[in-house]
Amino acid sequence: MTDEEKEAWIVRCAAQYVKRAEVTPEQGREFAEITYQSCLDMGFELGEPEDEADDDMAEWTDDEGTVT
């Protein structure tokens, strides 16, 4: 993956975090970068960025312990 492709992937992933989790763009970017690196570190093939963000957010819980 080129630097340009990586950047485009992170931008799309960050936008999904912002859209679905209503986080700030800065937080979305941070989450996207972590998601990208985690996929690489675990040896996973990168899927569509929106799907990777959704998969990550599916594991999130709110203060009451329910998945948001």
N, C-alpha and C positions, 0 to 999 in steps of 0.2 A: 504494500500500500504506500503510495506516495504521500509526501507531507500534505499536499493539497487534498488528497482523498481522505486522509486522516482528519484534517480540519473540517471538511464538509460533513463527515460522519459525526464528529463531536458537535458541530453546530445543529445538526438535525436532532441528535439525541438530546441535547440541552433544551431545544425548543419543545420537545415532548414532555420533559420534566416541568417546564414552565407552564405548559398548557394543562397537563393533567394534575400536577401536584400544587399548582399555584405558588411556586417558589419564585424567587427573584431570578433574573437572568444570570447573575453571578453565581447563585447557588446551582442553577441548572447546569451551568458550564462546569462547575466543580463536580457535580454528580456524574455528568457525562464523561469527564476525564477519568474519574475513578472507574466507571463502568467499562470504558475502553481498556484501561490498563488491567483490570481484573480479568476480562475475557482473555487477554493475551497471556497473563500470568498463569491462568489455569489451562491454557492450551486450547481454548474454545475457538471455533471459527466465528468470526464476527457476523452476526445476523444484521438484519435491517436495524438501524439505530433506534427507530421508534419502538420496535419490538423488544429490543434489549432494555430500553428504559421501562417499558411496561412490565417486563419480567421482573426487573429490579423492584419497581414500585409495588408489585403484587406481594412482595415479602414485607413491606412496611406495615407497621401497626400504629394505631393511634394510642392515646393515653389509656383507653379502656381495654386495650388488648385485642381489638378487632382489626382485621385487615381493612385498609381504606381503599 
